[in-house]
Amino acid sequence: MNEETSKTQRSIIGRVVSDKADKTRTVVVERRVRHPLYGKFIRRSTRLYVHDESNESRTGDTVRIRECRPLSRMKRFALVEVLGRAPA
């Protein structure tokens, strides 16, 4: 069994907020966390740098990304597929 296939890789859905760099996208992943004291749900967001080999995603697209080996100082994720296109 190959070591790559034996590991479970995280798959995350997020929204592309920047496509200015070549083969790199900035994706925002939003999650809801419960406030420890008051119990209200708060939106928290994380910005991830994603490798997009063919430059297929654009700003506003909803994408699925997966964890991968470090590709640069900041990039730790790769684009799997574009789930939804942004309105033109």
N, C-alpha and C positions, 0 to 999 in steps of 0.2 A: 504494500500500500504506500502510495506517495505521501510525503509529509505535508504537501500543500493541501491535498484533499482530506487529510485526517483532521485538520484544524477547522473549527467552525468560525467563519468570518462574519462579522457584524454587517448587516444590511440596514441602511438608514435611508429614509425619504426626507428630502429637503427642497429648498427653493433657491435657484441660482440668482445671486444678487450682483455679480460682476463677471464679465467675460472679456475683460480688457487684455489680459495676458495671453500669450500663445500657449495652447494646450493646458491651460490652468483655469479653473473656475472657482469662484468663491461661493460656497453654499451655506445658507442659514438653515439650521435645524432647530425648530421650536419644540419645546416640551412644556407640560404643565406640571408644576410642583405645588404641593400643599404647604401653606405657611405653617410653621411648627406650633405657633401659639394660637393664631386666630382661625386657622383651618381654611381660609380662603385660598382658591387656586390662583397661582401667579404664573404668568408666561415667562419662561426663561429661554434664551436663544444662544446658540453656539455657532461660531463661524468656522467652517472647515475649508481647507484648500484641497481641491479635487483635481486629479489628472484626467484630462479629456483628450485622448490621443488624436481624434479626428475633428476636433473643434465643432462637434455637432450640436451642443446645447447653447442656448442664448439666455440673456437676462430675463428673468420671470418664469422660466421653465421649471416644472416640477420634475425632479430626477431621483433615481435610486442609485446610491453609492455603496461601495463595500470597502472594508478595511483592507489594506495591503501593506507591503513592506515600505519603509521610508524611501520616497522617490526624490526628495530634496529636503532642505532644512525645515520646511513647513508642511509639505504634502505627505499625507499618510493615507489617503483615500483615492479610489479610482471610480470612474463613472461606469455604471452597469447598463442603465437604459434611461431614456427620456420618457417619463410617464405622461406628461401633459405639456403642451406648447403654450407659450404666453400669447395673448391676443396681439395681433400685429398693429 
